[in-house]
Every structure is written in structure tokens, then in C-alpha cells.
Amino acid sequence: MAQLPNLFCIVLLVGTVLSQDMPYEEYLAQLQACPKECRCPPNFPHAVYCDNKGLKSIPQIPPHTWYLYLQNNNIEVLSADALRNATSLRWLNLNRNKITSEGVEAGAISGMSHLAHLYMDDNLLSSVPSPLPTSLEQLRLSRNRISKIPAGVFVGVGKLSLLDLQGNKLMDDAVTEVNLKGLNNLVQINLAKNQLSSMPLGLPSTTTQLFLDGNNIEKIPAGYFKGLPKVAFIRLNYNKLNSNGIPKNVFNVSSILDLQLSHNQLTEVPDISSGLEHLHLDHNSIKTVDGSNICPVSIDTVDDFINDSVPQLRYLRLDGNEIKPPIPRDVILCFRLLRSIVI
């Protein structure tokens, strides 16, 4: 009877392995090849955990690894040799190491033809790694020292939907149509906390989420968002925008749902579309709010019983300005779906 619990565990393990479509021979080989510095859970044989081990180099990675966790170490070189057999990798986490652009060996990344997620936040990179695998879907490179996006680096990387470059040293000449060419399915781009003084040019028309907080942007070109027909979330907090730098109707775009312009130098509420749901204007220099000016439709035409006629604004933040309560009645009459006003 004492052998029954062990037999039960073996049955469970085999069932788990089979559920991951991993042949038993590969399962044994994977566990036997597990680096001594790492942890390879028997019930999750495709994963190798080498995080928080004080590693200075990447150990030899078993061939059937799909998920590799190497974050929080002291790794300086992304070694092609250590990853030579790891051609099945889907997910590679190298956050919080000491990898430089010079330390990314040729072919170390591009050789992983199944890699979908590459995380290299908080390293010492000065450039976006190149070449990248065509399978890549998410690339996170925040808080490095990146000042360069090599021309054509994204050509052929058509599956990339998320690009995170916040907290780097990118200037206007590094973010252009030439540098971003190939991002045909990009949904989210994060360029917050860089050194941009102008709105980036050449963003893919598929862009839905645009994050530009903490730059030095002073103005937005007229019709800028016409080239971004799917943009829904725009964050421009902590820039140097004033009302003269915002052309009339530049934000009056039907796709925009969430617009954040906090901590700028605005003196007026910009024109918005009737479809906007969240508007952040706190910590500017706005003195008054006039419903007849900011309402995206004529107040007289707003009808509670016809949803299409009612502006969709549900959240409005105006604190940190020079506005004194109460909110004018015509603002309430216009935005009848408002659930929260912060003033």
C-alpha cells in the first residue's frame, strides 16, 4: 500500500506531460539537462527558472524549453552558445540584468524562430537589438539607455503588437517612419520618459494605444491623428503642451476613448469628440469651463432617450487648475453620462 501514493504521483506527472504534448523521452531529457543553477519543475517541464540566482552568465539551456526566466541576475552577455539548443523558446525574460548592446552576440536572438515575448527591461542597452526573430509579438526594452532604433530593424517582424521603449534616451531623429518601418500590426507603443520634443512620425496606422508621458512635446501637428484611425488611448501627461500648440479639433477623432493631458500648460479645454469617455486635464492652467464651448454637440440637441446624441464622457478630471466650483450647469446638461468629476 505504501507504493500507491508514489504510483499516483507518477500517473499525475505523466498526465501533465501528455497534456503538454511532450513525449516522455523528451520529458526525461529535459529534466536531466536542467542546469544546476536553475529550477525545472517536473509538472511544468517546458519552463526553466534561473531568476534571482546571482548569475553572471547564461547556463546551457535544455532544448525543449519554451519559457526561460533569467531576470534579476548580473548577466552581461546574451550568449548565442548558451541558447544554441533553445530553438523552441516562446518566452524569454532577461529583465534587470547588465546586458549591453555589445553584449548581445550575433544570432543570439534571431536564432529563436518561435520566440514571441522578449523582455529586456532595466539593462544597459544603447540600441534596439538586431536582428529580431520574425515570430516576435511583444518587445519590452524599458529603462535602458537606448538612443538608437536601427533602420529596418522591424522589417519582417510583422507580428509585433507591443513595443515598450519607455525610460530611454530617444530623441526625435530616432523615431521616424524609416526606423519604425515594418510594424504592420502594432497595437501599443510606449515612448514615455524619453527626450522627444515633437510628436513621433511614422507610427503604424494600427496603433491603438500611444503613450508619450514625460517628454518635452510642445505642440501637435494639425490632423496628426488622421493617420491613426484606430487610436483609442492617448497619454501625453507631463509634457510642455499649451493651448496654442493644440490645433482646433486635433483630438476630435471618433476613435479616441481615453485622453490624458495632465501636468501640461493648457489654458483651455481642447475640443473633443462625442465618443470620448475619459478626459484627464488636471494640473494645467485652465481658468474656466464653459459647456457651450466644450460640448462636442449642440446642448439643445442632446436627448436622454437617443444614445447617439449624448456625449459619452464618463470621467472628467480638472483638479490642479484655476477653476472654482461649482461646475456650470451647461456642462452637466451636455455630459449627462458623467459619473465622476474631480475639481
N, C-alpha and C positions, 0 to 999 in steps of 0.2 A: 504493500500500500504506500510505502514511503516514496516509491518511484512515480506515483501518479502525478504529484504536483509538477515534477520535472518534465514529465511527458506532456502535461497540459501546457507548460510554458513553450516547449518546442513546437507544439501544434499551433499555438498563437503566433510565434515568430514566423513560422513557415507561411501561415496565412497572411501575415502582414507583408512578407516579401513577395508572395504571389500577387497580392493586391497592388503592388507597385510594379508589376510586370518585370521583375528582376529574377532571372534564373538562379537556382540555388548555388550553382558553381560560381557565378559572378558574386553572389552574396558572400560566400566564404572568402573569395579572393579579395573582395573589398575590405572586409573586416581584418583580414590578415595583413593587408598593405597599409592599414591605418597608421599614420606617423605617430611615433611615441609621444610627441609633444601635443597631440591633438586628441579629440574625443570623437568616436564614431558610434553613435547609438545603434544597437542591433535592431531596434524597432523602426529605425529611420536610416537605412543603410546608404541612401544617396547623399546624406549630409555629413560634412566633416567640420567640426568645430575646433578652431585653433585660435579663438579670440582670447584676449586678456592673459596671454602666456609670456609676455616679455620677449617675444621672438624678434630677432634681428634679420632673419631671412625666412623665406617661404620653404617649408619642407616639401619633399616629394609627395605629390598629391595622387591618391589612387585613381585609376582610370574610369571608374563608374560613378564619380562624384558629380552631382547636379548642383548642390548648394554648398558653397565654401565660405566660411566665416573667419576672417583674419583681422577683424577690427581691434583697435586698442592694443597695438603692439609697437615695435620700434623698427619695422621693416623699412629698408631704404631702397631696395631694388625689387622691381616686379620682374621676376626671373622667368625667362622663356623655358629654361631647362626644367625648373620645378613644376611647371604647368604643362610640360610636353605631353603627358599622358591624359591630362584632364580635358579632353576634347569634347566631353559631354556636358560641361558646365553650363548651367542656366542662370546661376545667381552667384555673383562674386562681391563680397563685402570687404573692402580694404580701408574703411573709414578710420581716421585717427591713427595714421602711421607717419612715416617720414620719407615718403617716396617723392623724388624729384622727377622732372621731365626727362633728365638724362638717365635716371634710374629705371625708366620703362624700356626694357630691352625689345629689340626689333622682333616682331611676331608674337610677343607675349600675349597680346590681347586679340589680335586679328586671327590667330590660330584657333580660337574658341568659336567655332561656327554655329553653336547653339546658344551662345550667351545672350540673354535677354535683359538682365539687370546688372549694371556695373556701378558700384558705389565707391567713390574715392574722395569723400568729403574730408576736410581737415588734414590735408597732406601738404606737400611743398611744390606742387606742380606750377610751372610757369606757362604752360600751353595745354590746350586740349590734346589728349593723347591721339596719336595717329600711327597707322590706320586703325579703324574701328571695324568690328565684325558687322556684317550686313544684317545679322539677326537681332541687333540691339534694339530694345524698346524703351528702356529708361537709363539715363546717364546723369549721375549726380556727382558734381565736382565743386560743391560749395566750399567756401573758406579755404581756398588755396591762394596762389599768387599769380593766377592766370591773367596775362595781359595780351595773349595772342590766341586767335582761333585760326588755324591754318586754312588757307583757301582750299576748298574742295574736300575738307575732312569729313563732311556729312554726305557727300555724293555716294550713292549706293546704300546709304543707311536709311532707307525709306520707311522702316517700321518704327523709327524713334518717335515716341509720343510725348516724352517728358525730358526736358533739358534743364538742369538746375546749375546755374553758374553764379549764384548769389555770393556776395562777400569776396569778390576777387578784385582785379585791378584793370578791368576792361574799360577802354575809352571808346569814343565814337568811331574811330577808324578801324576798330577791331570787330565791330558788329555791323556788317554790311550785307548786301544781297549776295556778294561773292562769297563771303565767309559762311553764310547760312544756307547756301545752295544745297539742295538735296533733301531738306527737311519737309517732305511732301505730306506727312501725316502728323506733324507736331500739334499737340493739344495744349500743353503747358510749357511756357518758358519763363524762367526766373532769373532776372538780371538785377535784382535788388542789391543795394550796397556795393555798387561799383563806382566808376568815375565818369558816367555818361553825362553829357551836358545837353544832348539832343535826343529826341525820340528815335529809337533804333529803326533803321531802314532795312527793307528786305525780309521782314517777318513773313512766314508762310501764311497763306490765306486760311489755313485750317486752324490757326491759333485761336483758342477759346479762353485761356487764362494767361494774362500778361501781368507780371509782377515787376515793377520798376521802383519800388520804395528806396529811399535813401540814396538818391543820386543828386545831380546838380541841374536837373532839367528846368528850363525857364519858360519854354513855350512849346505848343503843339501845332504842327503844320495844319492848315485848313484841309479838311477832307481826309485826315490821316487814317481814320478808322474805316473808310470806304473800302480800303484794301484788305480789311479784316472782317469779312461778313459774318463770321461765327463768334467773334469776341463777345464774351459774356461777363467776365470778371476782370476788372482793371484796378490795379493798385499803384497809385502814384503818391503815396504818403511820403512826407519828409523830403520834398524837393523844393524848388525855388519858383514855383508857378505863381504868377499873378494874373489878375483878370484880363489884362491886356494881352497876355500870352495865350489866352484860350479863345480861339475864333468862335463866333456865334454858331451854334448848332453842331460843334465838333463832337459833342457827346450825345447828340440827338440821333442815336442809332438804335434801331428796334431790337437788336440782339443783346444789348448791354443790360444785365440784370443787377450787377453789383459794382458800384463806382466809389472808390476811396481816394479822397483828395485831402486828407487830414495833414496838418502841420505844413501848410504852404503859406502863400501871401495873398490869397484871394480876398477881394473886397466885395464881390458879388456872387450870388448863387448862379452857377452856369446853367445854360439851357439843357434840359434832359428830355428823354423820350417818355412816352406814357407807359412803356413797359418796364421801366426801371423799378426795382424792388427795394434796394438798399443804397442809401446815399450817406457817405461819411464826409462831412465838411468841418469837423471840429478843429480848433486851434488854427484859425485863419484870422483875417481882419474884416470879416463881414459885419456890417453895421445894422442892416435891416433885411427883413424877409417879407416880400410883397407877393401875395398869392396871384395877383393879376399878371405879374411879371414871370414868375417861376412855374406857373401851371402849364403843363405841356399841351393842354387843350383849353378851349374857352370854358370858363367856370359855368356859364349858363347852359352848356351842352352836357355837363356831367349828370348822368342819370343813374341812380342806385340800382335800377332794375335792368340796365343794359351794361353788362360787364365790360363790353368792348369800349365803352365810352369812359370808364372810370380809370384814372391813372393808377398803376399797380403799386405805387410806393408804399412800403410797409414799415420801413425803419429810416429815420432821419436823425442824424447827429449834428448838432450845431453848437455844442458847448465849446468854451475857449475862444469865442468870438466877442463882438461888442454888442451882441443882440440882447435885449432885455425882455423878459416875459411880460405879458402873455403872448403866445403865438397868435398872429392875426387870424380873424375868423375866416377870411377868404382862403387861407392856406388849408384850414381844416375842411372847408367846403370842397376844395379841389381834390385833396388827397384823402378820400373817405375810407380808404383801406388801411390807413396808418394805425399801427398797433403800438409804436413806441417813438417818442420824440425826446431827444436829450438836448437840453438847452441850459 
